[in-house]
Amino acid sequence: MSARRADKEQGEGLYQEALRRQKAGRWERARPLWERLAQRDDYRDRAQPWLDGYRRFDDKIVLAYYYIWFKPESFDASRPGALEAMRDIHPVLGAYDSRSPAVIEAHVKMAKKAGLDAFAVSWWAGPEQSDTLARVVEIGAAHGLRSCIDLEACDQPMPKIEEALRYFLSTYQDDRRMLRKEDKPVVLAWGTWQHPPAAWQSLFDRLKAEGLEGYYLPSEQGDRGYLGPLRGLETYTLVDVEDDRLADYFKTLAAHVRAYNETPQGQARPAQWDATLMPGFDERGIPGREYGPGGAGWKDRRNGAYYRHTLEAALASDPDWLHVTSFNELAEHSHIEPMEEFGDQYLDLTAEFARAFKATAFRGLL
C-alpha cells in the first residue's frame, strides 16, 4: 500500500471515529480527533465547524445555587423554633453541617454527577461564610467544579455591598479556580432591584478604578433597564409564572437581551440570557410567607415532570447559560440534592438536561 493511500485511509478512519464519538455524546473524546483532523489539508474544512461548535460548547455553563448556612440543628424539626418547612427534608447525608469539608466534598461529587460546571455560592461578607466559601472553592477545584458567588445583597445599603464586593474581588480577582467570563470572576447578586442601575454602575466603576472587576450577573432581574451595569437577565424562581406561559416568558426576557445587544453599548459589552431550571418549589412552611395573593407559592414536582417542563421552556429561548434553582435551598424545596425520599433522581435528571443543553452547541452538524 502506498504511503499516500495509507495516509488517506488513516484520515478517513479518524473522521469516522470522530463522528461516531460525537453521535454517542462522547464529546470530550471526540474533540482531540477533530483537532488532529483540522491539521490536515484534506479534512480541515470538515473539522473546523466542529471546533467552532466546541467553542460554543465551552461557553455553555450550567450552574446551581449552593447554600452554606446549614447546621445539624437546622434539620431537627422537634426543637423550639424549628422551621415547619424543614420537617420533610431528609438529606441522604443526614443532618449535616455546611462548614464540614467532608460534606462539601460529598456535595461537589454530587454536582459533578449532575453535570454541573459551577456552584453559585450564596455568600455575604463575614468570617464564617468566607471561610466556608474558601473551602468550597478549594474542594470544588480539586474535583473540576468551579465556583462563583451569589451575593446576598437584598436589604443591604450600597456602602455595605461595596465593602463585601471589595473583599471578594480582592481575594479572588485572579483566582483561576473561580468561574470566569472575559477573564473576570463571575459575581451574581440577589436584590439588585433595591438600588437603581446608576447606583450599581457607580459602584462597579469605583471598584474598577482600584483594579477590581467582576463579571456581574443578577439572580432575579428581568428589568432590561439594568442591562449595562449587569451583563444579563435571569429569574431565580419561577413560582409566579403560570406553567403554560413559561416558554413565552423566557422568550420575552431573551428578546430583551438580544435587542440590547444590537445597541452600541450592547455591541461593546454584550449581555447574556440565563434561563432557570427548577425541579419544584414550596415556601408555605416559611414564616412570613403565608399563602395568598402575593404570598407563598409552590410548584409541585410531579415526579420530575415540572423540572422537564422548565428545561423545554428554557431550550426554546436559546439561553447562553442555565441556572439551576437550586442545589440545596431546602426550606424552599427547590433542591436537587439527594433526599431519602427520591435518592439521586434529580441529579440524574440534571445530568440529562445539562447534556441536552450542551448538545445545542453542535446543532446542525449531525
C-alpha positions in Angstrom: 0.0 0.0 0.0 1.4 3.4 -0.9 2.1 6.0 1.7 -0.5 8.4 0.2 -3.2 5.7 0.3 -2.3 4.8 3.8 -2.5 8.4 4.9 -5.9 8.8 3.2 -7.3 5.8 4.9 -5.9 7.0 8.3 -7.6 10.3 7.8 -11.0 8.7 6.9 -10.6 6.4 9.9 -10.1 9.4 12.2 -13.0 11.2 10.6 -15.4 8.3 11.0 -14.3 7.7 14.6 -14.8 11.4 15.5 -18.3 11.2 14.1 -19.0 8.0 16.0 -17.9 9.5 19.3 -19.8 12.7 18.5 -23.1 10.9 17.8 -22.6 8.9 21.0 -22.3 12.1 23.0 -18.7 11.3 23.9 -17.7 14.9 23.2 -14.5 15.2 25.2 -13.2 12.0 23.5 -14.2 13.4 20.0 -12.5 16.8 20.5 -8.9 15.7 20.1 -9.7 13.8 16.9 -11.3 16.9 15.4 -8.2 18.9 16.4 -6.0 16.3 14.6 -8.2 16.4 11.6 -8.0 20.2 11.5 -4.3 19.9 10.9 -4.8 18.0 7.7 -5.4 19.9 4.4 -7.9 17.3 3.2 -10.1 17.4 6.4 -9.6 21.0 7.7 -12.9 22.3 6.2 -14.9 19.4 7.6 -13.2 19.6 11.1 -13.4 23.4 11.5 -17.2 23.6 12.1 -16.9 21.0 14.9 -14.1 23.0 16.5 -16.3 26.1 16.3 -19.0 24.0 18.0 -16.6 23.2 20.8 -16.0 26.9 21.4 -19.8 27.3 21.8 -19.8 24.1 24.0 -17.2 25.6 26.4 -19.3 28.8 26.7 -22.5 26.9 27.8 -22.3 26.9 31.5 -24.7 25.1 33.9 -24.5 26.3 37.5 -26.6 25.7 40.6 -27.2 27.9 43.6 -25.5 26.4 46.6 -26.3 27.4 50.2 -23.8 27.1 53.0 -25.8 28.1 56.1 -27.0 24.6 57.4 -26.0 23.2 60.8 -27.2 19.9 62.3 -29.8 21.6 64.3 -31.3 23.1 61.1 -32.8 19.6 60.5 -34.2 19.0 64.0 -37.9 19.5 63.5 -38.6 18.9 67.2 -36.6 21.8 68.5 -38.3 25.0 69.6 -38.5 27.5 66.7 -37.8 24.8 64.1 -38.9 25.7 60.6 -42.0 23.9 59.6 -40.5 23.9 56.1 -37.7 21.6 57.1 -39.9 18.8 58.6 -40.0 16.8 55.4 -36.3 17.4 54.5 -34.2 14.2 54.9 -30.8 14.5 53.1 -29.0 11.3 52.3 -26.1 12.9 54.1 -28.1 13.2 57.2 -28.3 16.3 59.4 -25.2 18.0 58.0 -23.0 21.0 58.8 -22.3 23.1 55.7 -18.9 24.0 57.1 -17.7 20.4 57.0 -15.1 19.7 54.4 -16.5 16.1 54.1 -20.0 17.5 53.4 -18.7 20.0 50.9 -16.7 17.2 49.1 -19.8 15.0 49.0 -21.9 17.9 47.6 -19.2 18.6 45.0 -19.2 15.0 43.9 -23.0 15.1 43.6 -22.7 18.3 41.5 -20.2 16.6 39.1 -22.5 13.6 38.8 -25.3 16.1 37.8 -23.2 17.6 35.1 -22.8 21.0 36.7 -19.9 23.3 35.8 -20.1 25.5 38.9 -21.7 26.3 42.2 -23.0 29.8 42.8 -22.4 30.0 46.5 -24.8 32.1 48.5 -22.5 34.5 50.3 -22.2 37.6 52.4 -19.0 39.0 53.9 -18.2 37.6 57.3 -15.6 35.3 58.8 -17.7 32.1 58.9 -19.2 32.4 55.4 -15.9 33.5 53.9 -14.1 30.5 55.4 -16.8 28.1 54.1 -16.6 29.8 50.7 -12.9 29.2 50.6 -13.4 25.5 51.4 -16.0 25.2 48.6 -13.6 26.9 46.1 -10.7 24.6 47.1 -12.6 21.3 47.3 -14.5 22.1 44.1 -11.4 22.9 42.2 -9.9 19.6 43.2 -12.8 17.8 41.5 -13.1 20.1 38.5 -16.0 22.2 39.8 -15.7 26.0 39.5 -17.2 28.5 42.0 -18.8 31.9 41.9 -20.8 33.8 44.4 -24.4 34.8 44.7 -24.0 38.0 46.7 -26.9 38.3 49.2 -27.3 42.0 48.7 -31.0 42.2 49.5 -31.8 44.8 52.2 -28.2 45.9 52.3 -27.1 49.5 51.8 -24.8 50.3 49.0 -21.7 51.0 51.2 -22.1 47.5 52.8 -22.4 46.0 49.3 -19.3 47.8 48.2 -17.4 46.6 51.2 -18.4 43.0 50.6 -17.5 43.1 46.9 -14.2 44.7 47.6 -13.3 41.9 50.0 -14.4 39.2 47.5 -12.7 40.7 44.5 -9.5 41.4 46.4 -9.4 37.8 47.4 -10.4 36.1 44.1 -9.8 38.6 41.3 -7.1 36.5 39.7 -8.1 33.1 41.1 -8.3 30.6 38.2 -10.4 28.2 40.3 -13.4 30.6 40.0 -15.9 30.7 37.2 -14.7 33.4 34.9 -16.1 35.3 31.9 -14.0 37.8 30.0 -11.2 36.7 32.4 -13.1 38.2 35.4 -14.7 36.3 38.3 -18.4 35.9 37.9 -20.5 37.6 40.5 -24.2 37.0 40.8 -26.2 39.4 43.0 -29.6 38.9 44.7 -31.6 42.0 45.4 -30.3 44.2 42.6 -33.8 45.8 42.2 -33.4 47.6 45.5 -30.9 50.0 44.0 -31.2 51.8 40.6 -29.0 50.8 37.7 -26.9 54.0 38.0 -26.0 53.2 41.6 -24.7 49.7 40.6 -22.7 51.2 37.7 -21.2 53.8 40.0 -20.2 51.1 42.4 -18.6 48.9 39.7 -16.8 52.0 38.4 -15.3 52.7 41.8 -14.1 49.2 42.2 -12.7 49.1 38.7 -10.6 52.2 39.5 -9.0 50.1 42.2 -8.2 47.3 39.8 -11.1 45.2 41.0 -13.6 44.0 38.4 -16.2 41.2 38.2 -18.5 39.9 35.5 -21.7 41.0 37.1 -24.9 39.0 36.6 -28.2 39.1 38.5 -30.1 36.4 40.3 -33.6 37.5 39.8 -33.7 40.5 37.5 -36.0 40.9 34.4 -35.9 44.7 34.0 -34.0 45.5 30.8 -33.1 48.8 32.4 -30.4 47.0 34.4 -28.6 45.8 31.3 -25.3 47.6 31.1 -24.3 47.6 34.7 -25.4 43.9 34.8 -24.4 41.7 32.0 -27.6 39.7 31.7 -31.2 38.9 32.8 -32.3 36.0 34.9 -35.2 34.9 37.1 -34.3 33.0 40.2 -37.6 31.4 40.9 -40.4 30.5 38.5 -43.1 30.1 41.2 -45.1 33.2 40.0 -45.1 32.2 36.3 -48.0 30.1 35.1 -46.8 26.9 33.5 -48.4 27.5 30.1 -46.8 30.9 30.0 -43.2 29.9 30.9 -41.8 29.4 27.4 -43.2 32.8 26.3 -41.9 34.4 29.5 -38.4 33.1 28.8 -38.5 34.2 25.2 -39.5 37.7 26.2 -36.5 38.1 28.5 -34.2 36.6 25.8 -35.6 39.1 23.3 -34.8 42.0 25.7 -31.2 40.8 25.9 -30.8 40.4 22.1 -32.4 43.8 21.5 -29.9 45.3 23.9 -27.0 43.6 22.2 -28.0 45.3 19.0 -27.3 48.7 20.6 -23.8 50.3 20.5 -23.5 49.7 24.2 -24.5 46.1 23.9 -22.2 45.5 20.9 -19.3 46.8 23.1 -20.3 44.8 26.2 -22.9 42.2 25.2 -25.3 40.8 27.8 -26.4 37.2 28.2 -29.7 35.5 28.8 -29.6 32.8 31.5 -32.6 30.6 31.8 -33.7 28.9 35.0 -34.3 25.2 35.7 -36.3 24.4 38.8 -37.5 21.0 40.0 -40.2 22.4 42.2 -40.9 25.0 44.9 -42.7 25.2 48.1 -42.2 28.0 50.6 -45.5 27.6 52.5 -43.8 26.4 55.6 -41.6 29.5 56.0 -42.9 32.1 58.5 -44.0 35.3 56.9 -44.7 33.7 53.5 -48.3 32.7 54.1 -50.3 31.5 51.1 -52.4 34.1 49.3 -52.2 36.8 46.7 -48.6 38.0 46.7 -47.7 35.4 49.4 -46.2 32.0 49.5 -46.4 29.8 46.4 -45.4 26.3 45.2 -44.8 24.3 42.2 -45.4 20.5 42.5 -42.5 18.4 41.3 -44.8 15.9 39.7 -42.1 13.3 39.9 -39.7 15.3 37.7 -42.3 16.4 35.1 -42.2 20.1 36.2 -38.4 20.0 36.1 -38.5 18.7 32.5 -41.1 21.4 31.6 -38.7 24.1 32.7 -35.9 22.6 30.6 -38.1 22.5 27.5 -39.1 26.2 28.1 -35.5 27.2 28.6 -34.2 25.5 25.5 -36.9 27.1 23.4 -35.5 30.5 24.4 -31.9 29.6 23.3 -30.2 30.6 26.6 -26.5 31.4 27.0 -26.3 29.7 30.4 -28.6 27.6 32.6 -29.1 28.3 36.3 -30.4 25.5 38.5 -32.6 26.7 41.4 -31.3 25.1 43.4 -28.8 22.6 44.7 -29.9 22.9 48.3 -32.3 25.7 49.1 -34.0 23.2 51.3 -36.6 25.3 53.0 -38.0 26.4 49.7 -38.0 22.8 48.4 -36.2 23.7 45.1 -33.3 21.4 45.8 -31.8 18.7 43.6 -29.7 17.4 46.4 -30.4 13.7 47.0 -33.0 13.1 49.7 -34.1 9.8 51.3 -37.4 10.2 49.5 -36.1 10.4 45.9 -32.4 9.5 46.0 -30.4 10.7 43.0 -33.4 11.2 40.8 -32.9 15.0 40.4 -29.1 14.7 40.0 -29.7 12.2 37.1 -32.3 14.5 35.5 -29.9 17.4 35.8 -27.2 15.5 34.1 -29.6 14.6 31.3 -30.7 18.2 31.0 -27.1 19.6 31.0 -26.2 17.2 28.2 -29.2 18.3 26.2 -28.3 22.0 26.6 -24.6 21.5 25.7 -25.6 19.4 22.7 -27.1 22.6 21.2 -23.6 23.8 20.5 -23.4 21.2 17.7 -26.9 22.0 16.3 -27.0 21.4 12.5 -23.7 19.5 12.4 -25.1 16.0 12.8 
